[in-house]
């Protein structure tokens, strides 16, 4: 018969095994609660834009480029351009920026950078772009703002600026833990969200990002977008589940910032539960040992 201590450790090992079992409900897809858009424009109205985002949960194939884009020349080009990318990451946080300013309006300014809080868990950073001016964009099924939108609703202003419904006049976001739109709120099916790639001038107004860095848990991407332009897709990777939403910072050419909610990552709940469970089980085993010792002493005294 197993001793109490041994039974405790066996039970703990079984519990840990269940906690670490991979989640597969949405593996290989964009997460519905963390895919959508946020409208930036406060407190600097001239620094206005839309940040489209999607958190992709990989299936554990070992190369998220080929999983997200297929075994294609584009996937190989993206991987070559991002040699330090964590290929086996569990989650890929994908973003693009649209400068929604009107090109002929003098009060509008270029957008220079976007900074995203990663929650301190980013494992790599990069952009879905490559040699030969290869670029990438989100796609969705929304064509309500312009029925003539090409490539099934590619994010390419002025055709379709938002990942999600594009015909609702959103006001600028305030940092309150919720974006302007996310697919869990309803609307288009999350399965309609995808990615596409093109070279050359096919995406009119789609610009490659010119740089990126990861400093003190913040991912910063240099976009340099004039009014009416949008960026190619860029990303950071993480092995932890999205935590919620935190304040991203969009910066204009004159330095004026605007803020909005963007997805963040945090330690997986299973990991935290495992730690708590381990502590409680070990503590329980110690109490049981002390109780047994106390009973032996009482028996001897009796």
C-alpha positions in Angstrom: 0.0 0.0 0.0 1.3 3.4 -0.9 2.2 5.8 1.9 0.3 9.0 2.3 3.3 11.0 1.0 3.7 8.8 -2.0 0.0 8.9 -2.8 0.2 12.7 -2.5 3.0 12.9 -5.1 1.3 10.4 -7.4 -1.9 12.5 -7.3 0.1 15.7 -7.9 1.8 14.2 -10.9 -1.5 13.1 -12.4 -3.0 16.6 -11.8 0.0 18.2 -13.4 -0.3 15.9 -16.4 -3.9 17.0 -16.9 -3.0 20.6 -16.5 -0.3 20.5 -19.1 -2.4 18.6 -21.7 -2.4 20.8 -24.8 -5.6 22.8 -25.5 -6.9 22.0 -29.0 -10.3 23.7 -29.2 -9.1 26.5 -31.3 -5.6 25.3 -32.3 -4.6 26.3 -35.8 -7.0 29.2 -35.8 -7.4 32.9 -34.8 -8.8 33.2 -31.3 -12.3 34.7 -31.4 -11.9 36.8 -28.3 -8.6 38.3 -29.5 -9.3 39.1 -33.2 -10.8 42.4 -34.4 -9.8 46.1 -34.5 -9.2 49.2 -32.3 -9.8 52.8 -33.5 -7.1 55.2 -32.3 -7.5 59.0 -32.1 -7.4 60.1 -28.5 -6.0 62.3 -27.1 -4.5 63.4 -30.4 -7.2 63.4 -33.1 -4.7 64.0 -35.9 -2.9 60.8 -34.9 -5.9 58.7 -36.0 -5.8 55.2 -37.4 -7.1 51.6 -37.1 -5.0 48.8 -35.7 -6.3 45.4 -36.9 -5.2 42.4 -34.7 -5.5 38.7 -34.5 -4.0 36.2 -32.1 -3.3 32.9 -33.8 -3.1 29.7 -31.8 -0.8 27.3 -33.6 -1.3 23.6 -33.8 2.3 22.8 -32.7 3.6 22.0 -36.2 7.0 23.5 -35.3 6.9 26.3 -38.0 4.1 28.9 -37.7 5.1 30.5 -41.1 4.2 27.3 -43.1 1.1 26.7 -40.9 -0.3 30.2 -41.4 0.7 30.7 -45.1 1.0 27.1 -46.3 4.1 25.5 -47.7 4.6 28.3 -50.1 7.4 30.6 -51.4 5.9 33.4 -49.3 6.3 31.3 -46.1 9.9 30.6 -47.0 10.6 34.3 -47.7 9.0 35.3 -44.4 11.1 32.8 -42.5 14.3 34.0 -44.3 13.5 37.6 -43.4 12.9 36.6 -39.8 15.8 34.3 -38.8 15.3 34.8 -35.1 11.6 34.0 -35.1 10.5 31.4 -32.5 9.1 28.9 -35.0 7.5 26.6 -32.4 5.6 29.4 -30.6 2.2 28.6 -29.3 0.7 31.9 -30.1 1.4 34.5 -32.8 0.0 38.1 -32.1 -0.5 39.7 -35.5 -1.1 43.4 -36.2 -1.5 45.9 -39.0 -1.9 49.7 -38.9 -4.2 51.8 -41.2 -3.8 55.5 -41.3 -7.4 56.6 -41.7 -6.5 60.3 -42.3 -7.7 61.9 -45.5 -4.7 62.4 -47.9 -5.7 66.0 -48.8 -6.4 67.2 -45.3 -3.5 69.4 -44.0 -4.4 68.7 -40.3 -3.7 65.0 -40.8 -0.2 63.6 -40.0 1.8 60.6 -40.9 1.9 57.7 -38.4 5.4 56.8 -37.4 5.2 53.9 -34.9 3.1 51.6 -32.8 4.1 50.3 -29.4 2.4 47.2 -28.0 2.7 45.9 -24.4 3.5 42.2 -24.6 3.0 41.3 -21.0 6.7 40.5 -20.8 6.3 37.1 -22.4 7.2 37.8 -26.0 9.6 35.2 -27.4 10.3 36.9 -30.8 9.3 39.8 -33.0 9.1 40.4 -36.7 7.1 41.2 -39.8 5.3 39.2 -42.5 7.3 40.7 -45.4 10.2 39.7 -47.5 12.4 40.3 -50.5 10.9 41.5 -53.8 8.5 43.8 -51.9 6.5 40.8 -50.7 3.7 42.0 -48.4 0.8 40.5 -46.4 -2.6 41.6 -45.2 -5.6 40.3 -43.2 -8.6 39.2 -45.1 -12.2 38.8 -44.0 -15.6 38.4 -45.6 -16.8 41.9 -44.9 -17.4 43.9 -48.1 -20.2 46.1 -46.7 -18.3 49.4 -47.1 -17.4 48.7 -50.7 -18.9 45.7 -52.5 -16.2 45.9 -55.1 -13.4 45.1 -52.6 -10.9 42.6 -54.1 -9.3 39.5 -52.6 -12.3 38.7 -50.4 -12.1 41.8 -48.2 -8.3 42.4 -47.9 -7.4 45.2 -45.5 -6.3 47.7 -48.1 -7.7 51.2 -47.7 -9.9 52.7 -48.9 -11.6 49.4 -49.7 -11.7 47.8 -46.3 -10.0 49.3 -43.3 -11.2 47.1 -40.5 -10.9 43.5 -39.5 -14.6 43.0 -38.8 -17.6 45.2 -39.8 -16.4 48.2 -41.7 -19.7 50.2 -42.0 -20.1 51.3 -38.4 -18.8 54.8 -37.5 -16.8 53.9 -34.4 -15.6 56.6 -32.0 -12.0 56.5 -30.9 -11.2 53.9 -28.3 -10.4 54.7 -24.7 -8.1 52.4 -22.7 -10.6 50.4 -20.7 -9.7 46.8 -21.3 -11.9 46.4 -24.4 -11.1 47.1 -28.1 -13.4 48.8 -30.6 -14.5 45.4 -32.0 -13.7 41.8 -31.4 -15.3 38.8 -33.0 -16.6 37.4 -29.8 -19.1 40.3 -29.8 -20.8 38.8 -32.8 -20.8 39.8 -36.4 -18.8 38.0 -39.1 -17.7 34.4 -38.4 -14.1 34.1 -37.0 -13.5 31.4 -39.6 -13.7 34.1 -42.3 -10.5 35.7 -41.0 -7.4 34.8 -43.0 -4.1 36.1 -44.4 -3.0 36.8 -47.9 0.3 37.8 -49.6 1.2 39.7 -52.8 4.3 41.3 -54.3 4.8 44.5 -56.2 2.2 47.1 -56.5 -0.9 44.8 -56.2 -1.7 46.3 -52.7 -1.9 50.0 -53.5 -1.0 51.9 -50.4 0.3 48.9 -48.4 3.7 49.7 -46.9 6.3 47.4 -45.3 7.4 48.2 -41.8 10.9 49.7 -41.7 12.0 48.4 -38.3 11.0 46.8 -35.0 12.4 46.2 -31.5 11.5 44.5 -28.2 12.5 46.5 -25.2 11.4 46.1 -21.5 8.5 44.0 -22.6 7.2 46.5 -25.2 7.2 45.7 -28.9 7.7 48.8 -31.1 7.1 48.8 -34.9 8.2 51.6 -37.2 5.4 52.0 -39.8 5.8 55.5 -41.5 2.3 55.7 -43.0 1.0 58.7 -44.8 -2.7 59.4 -44.8 -4.6 56.7 -46.6 -1.8 54.1 -46.3 -1.7 50.9 -44.3 1.1 48.6 -43.1 2.0 45.0 -44.0 1.4 42.5 -41.1 3.8 42.4 -38.2 3.9 40.1 -35.1 5.3 39.0 -31.8 5.2 35.4 -30.6 4.5 34.0 -27.1 4.0 30.7 -25.4 1.4 32.1 -23.0 -2.3 32.7 -23.5 -3.7 36.1 -24.1 -4.3 37.9 -20.8 -6.7 40.6 -21.9 -6.2 44.0 -23.4 -3.7 46.7 -22.6 -2.9 50.2 -23.8 -1.1 50.4 -27.2 0.5 53.7 -28.3 0.3 55.0 -31.8 2.7 57.9 -32.5 2.3 60.6 -35.1 5.0 62.5 -37.0 4.8 65.5 -34.6 5.2 63.1 -31.6 1.5 63.3 -30.5 0.3 59.9 -29.3 -3.0 58.2 -29.4 -3.9 55.2 -27.2 -6.1 52.1 -27.6 -6.6 48.6 -26.3 -4.6 45.8 -27.9 -4.2 42.1 -27.0 -1.6 41.2 -24.3 -0.1 37.9 -23.1 0.4 36.5 -19.6 1.4 33.3 -17.8 -1.0 30.4 -18.7 -3.7 29.8 -16.0 -2.8 26.1 -16.0 0.8 26.9 -15.0 -0.4 29.2 -12.1 -2.9 26.6 -11.0 -0.3 23.9 -11.1 2.0 25.9 -8.9 -0.8 26.6 -6.4 -1.9 22.9 -6.5 1.7 21.8 -5.9 2.1 24.1 -2.9 -1.2 23.0 -1.4 -0.5 19.3 -1.9 3.0 19.5 -0.4 1.6 21.5 2.5 -1.2 19.0 3.0 1.4 16.1 3.0 3.4 17.9 5.7 0.3 18.4 7.9 -0.6 14.8 7.5 2.9 13.7 8.6 2.8 16.0 11.6 -0.7 14.6 12.5 0.7 11.0 12.3 3.6 11.8 14.5 1.3 13.4 17.0 -0.8 10.3 17.1 2.2 8.1 17.7 3.3 10.3 20.6 -0.2 10.3 22.1 -0.4 6.5 21.8 3.0 6.2 23.6 1.9 8.5 26.4 -1.4 6.6 26.7 
